[in-house]
C-alpha cells in the first residue's frame, strides 16, 4: 500500500507540479502551435523551473490559441509564429509543430537570434538536418542554443542504464516501442506524408536514437526494413508499423520495432542490450583461473520512465582455466532490478545532479536546456552532430523500406 501511495504522489506532482517564484532573469519562451504535446513537454515542466516563463503562444487558428493560452495561463497570444520571433522580449522558442514544419521554423528562429528547443525528429530528412545544424549563426560567439528534444535521454533511469554498458562490448541491441491502435487515428498528422508522417518518424526515432547511443556509433548499413503502410491519398507511404535491422561498425547488430497500431493493452517501451564476454578482476582466484562475465541489460519504459520503468541486469559469470579457456570450472547467474527516479537513486558520481523523484524527463531536459543557455555546465546533451546522424539513420531505413525518405522543404 505504501508503495502504491508513493507512486500516486509522484505522478500527481509530476502532472501538477508546484509553481515556483520566477527570477528576474527568467527565460521567456514562445510556443509555436497549440500542440497536444506542448503541456507535457513545456508548460508543466516550466511551472517548477524558476528560470522559465511560458510567455506567448501562436497557432494557425487564433481562437484555438486563445483557448489554449487561457487554459494554461499563458499571458500573450500572437497573431502568427513570426510575431513571436519578432518579439524582442522572447528569448527561446519551443517548436512542437508537425514534423515537416520543424526545419523551417527552427531556421527562422535561429536567424531571429532565438534559442530553440525543437521536438523530435528535428527535421524531415538529412538534407534539412545538414542545413539546420550547420547554420552559420550557430558558429558565432554567443550563438543561439539549439536542442532536439530527445527528453528520455535526460531521465535518471536512462543515465543509469547507459552507465552499465561499455559501447565497445555491445554485440546486439533490440529496441521496442508502441502505441495502441486506439491511441492514433488515420487522420492524425502521423499518417500524413506531406507532414513527414510515419511510425519511424513518430516512435521509431526513439528506437533508432537508442541503438546509436548504446553502440556509441552510427550504423554502417540498414540490413532490412519491413513496413506496413498506407497506400491511399495523403496517407500514401506513411508506415504505421516497422521492423528494422542495422549493422554497426564493431560488427554488432541493432534491431528496432515499433507500431502505431499496437494491441489494445499498452506495453511499455523496452531496450535489451547484450554484451560480449569480458574478463573481470577477481583477486580471490588462483593465478591459473580467470573470471569472465557476460552481461545483458534491459531498460523497460525508456521513453516515459516517470510512469513506470525498471532496469534489469543479468550477469552470467564463468570461472575458466587460463590454459584451457574453453574449460569452465564454475558458472552462475546473478540478476538485479533497479528503479531510478532521481540521480540520488544512482548515487556515486551522479548523486549531486539536480532533480526530484517527480520530475519527468521533460523537466530534466528543460533543466539542461536552461543551463546551456545560461552558460552553465550540462550533464546530458544532444549535439548537432548527433541530430544530423539521427536523420541519416532514419533516411537509411526509409530508403531500405522502399517508401523513400520524407520530402524536403523548399524553404531556404
Secondary structure as GFF3:
##gff-version 3
##sequence-region A 1 412
A	DSSP	alpha_helix	2	15	.	.	.	ID=ss1
A	DSSP	beta_strand	27	32	.	.	.	ID=ss2
A	DSSP	alpha_helix	38	38	.	.	.	ID=ss3
A	DSSP	pi_helix	39	43	.	.	.	ID=ss4
A	DSSP	alpha_helix	44	47	.	.	.	ID=ss5
A	DSSP	beta_strand	52	58	.	.	.	ID=ss6
A	DSSP	alpha_helix	62	72	.	.	.	ID=ss7
A	DSSP	beta_strand	76	77	.	.	.	ID=ss8
A	DSSP	alpha_helix	81	86	.	.	.	ID=ss9
A	DSSP	beta_strand	92	95	.	.	.	ID=ss10
A	DSSP	alpha_helix	99	111	.	.	.	ID=ss11
A	DSSP	beta_strand	115	119	.	.	.	ID=ss12
A	DSSP	alpha_helix	126	132	.	.	.	ID=ss13
A	DSSP	three_ten_helix	136	139	.	.	.	ID=ss14
A	DSSP	beta_strand	146	149	.	.	.	ID=ss15
A	DSSP	three_ten_helix	151	154	.	.	.	ID=ss16
A	DSSP	alpha_helix	156	163	.	.	.	ID=ss17
A	DSSP	three_ten_helix	167	169	.	.	.	ID=ss18
A	DSSP	beta_strand	170	180	.	.	.	ID=ss19
A	DSSP	three_ten_helix	181	183	.	.	.	ID=ss20
A	DSSP	three_ten_helix	189	191	.	.	.	ID=ss21
A	DSSP	three_ten_helix	193	195	.	.	.	ID=ss22
A	DSSP	alpha_helix	199	199	.	.	.	ID=ss23
A	DSSP	pi_helix	200	204	.	.	.	ID=ss24
A	DSSP	alpha_helix	205	215	.	.	.	ID=ss25
A	DSSP	beta_strand	219	229	.	.	.	ID=ss26
A	DSSP	three_ten_helix	233	235	.	.	.	ID=ss27
A	DSSP	beta_strand	239	248	.	.	.	ID=ss28
A	DSSP	beta_strand	253	262	.	.	.	ID=ss29
A	DSSP	beta_strand	270	275	.	.	.	ID=ss30
A	DSSP	beta_strand	278	280	.	.	.	ID=ss31
A	DSSP	beta_strand	289	300	.	.	.	ID=ss32
A	DSSP	beta_strand	310	321	.	.	.	ID=ss33
A	DSSP	beta_strand	328	338	.	.	.	ID=ss34
A	DSSP	alpha_helix	343	346	.	.	.	ID=ss35
A	DSSP	three_ten_helix	348	350	.	.	.	ID=ss36
A	DSSP	alpha_helix	361	373	.	.	.	ID=ss37
A	DSSP	alpha_helix	384	401	.	.	.	ID=ss38
###
